[in-house]
């Protein structure tokens, strides 16, 4: 209950401060966020972080499925097997933008 009240109080304070800032400040923040998001250095960094995350997830998937694969119930083991086959057929199905 305490956390709920804290969340509601924070929400109310944020709303009041947001309405006092007005539309001008909102537009200013939105434009600066767009400018940062369109920066090539930021886009390249985000893309490389996403690629590293996908590689780490792939390695973790392989390690975990190897360790617990034989102890899984039948339907789950079948699903893991089908996911492995899909991954082998199409190594990168995440839709990277290559920008």
C-alpha positions in Angstrom: 0.0 0.0 0.0 2.9 2.3 0.8 4.4 1.9 -2.6 1.1 2.5 -4.3 0.6 5.8 -2.4 4.2 6.8 -3.3 3.5 6.0 -7.0 0.3 8.0 -7.0 2.0 11.0 -5.3 4.8 10.9 -7.8 2.3 10.7 -10.7 0.4 13.7 -9.3 3.6 15.8 -8.8 4.8 14.9 -12.4 1.4 15.9 -13.8 1.4 19.3 -12.0 5.0 20.0 -13.0 4.3 18.9 -16.6 1.3 21.1 -16.9 3.1 24.1 -15.6 5.9 23.7 -18.1 3.5 24.0 -20.9 3.4 23.0 -24.5 6.5 25.1 -25.5 8.7 23.1 -23.2 7.2 19.9 -24.4 7.9 20.8 -28.0 11.5 21.8 -27.1 12.1 18.5 -25.4 10.6 16.6 -28.3 12.8 18.3 -30.9 15.9 17.8 -28.9 15.1 14.1 -28.4 14.5 13.7 -32.1 17.8 15.4 -32.9 19.6 13.1 -30.5 17.9 10.0 -32.0 18.8 11.0 -35.5 22.5 11.5 -34.7 24.5 8.9 -36.7 26.8 8.2 -33.7 23.8 7.5 -31.5 22.2 5.2 -34.1 25.5 3.3 -34.7 26.0 2.8 -30.9 22.4 1.6 -30.5 22.7 -0.8 -33.4 26.0 -2.2 -32.1 24.5 -2.6 -28.6 21.5 -4.4 -30.1 23.8 -6.7 -32.1 25.8 -7.5 -29.0 22.6 -8.2 -27.1 21.4 -10.6 -29.7 24.8 -12.4 -29.7 24.7 -12.7 -25.9 21.1 -14.0 -26.0 22.0 -16.5 -28.6 25.0 -17.8 -26.6 22.9 -17.9 -23.4 20.1 -19.8 -25.2 22.6 -22.4 -26.4 24.2 -22.9 -23.0 20.9 -23.0 -21.1 19.2 -25.4 -23.6 22.2 -27.7 -23.5 22.2 -27.9 -19.7 18.5 -28.3 -19.1 17.4 -29.8 -22.5 17.3 -33.4 -21.3 15.4 -32.5 -18.1 12.5 -30.7 -19.8 9.0 -32.1 -20.3 8.3 -33.5 -23.7 6.3 -30.5 -25.3 8.9 -28.0 -24.0 11.8 -30.1 -25.4 10.0 -30.3 -28.8 9.6 -26.5 -28.8 13.3 -26.0 -28.0 14.2 -28.4 -30.8 12.1 -26.5 -33.3 13.6 -23.2 -32.2 17.1 -24.6 -32.7 16.2 -25.8 -36.2 14.7 -22.4 -37.1 17.8 -20.6 -35.8 20.1 -22.9 -37.8 18.1 -22.2 -41.0 18.0 -18.4 -40.6 20.8 -17.2 -38.3 19.7 -13.5 -38.2 16.0 -13.0 -38.2 16.0 -9.9 -36.1 15.7 -7.5 -39.0 18.8 -5.4 -38.5 18.7 -2.1 -40.4 22.4 -2.0 -41.3 22.4 1.8 -41.0 
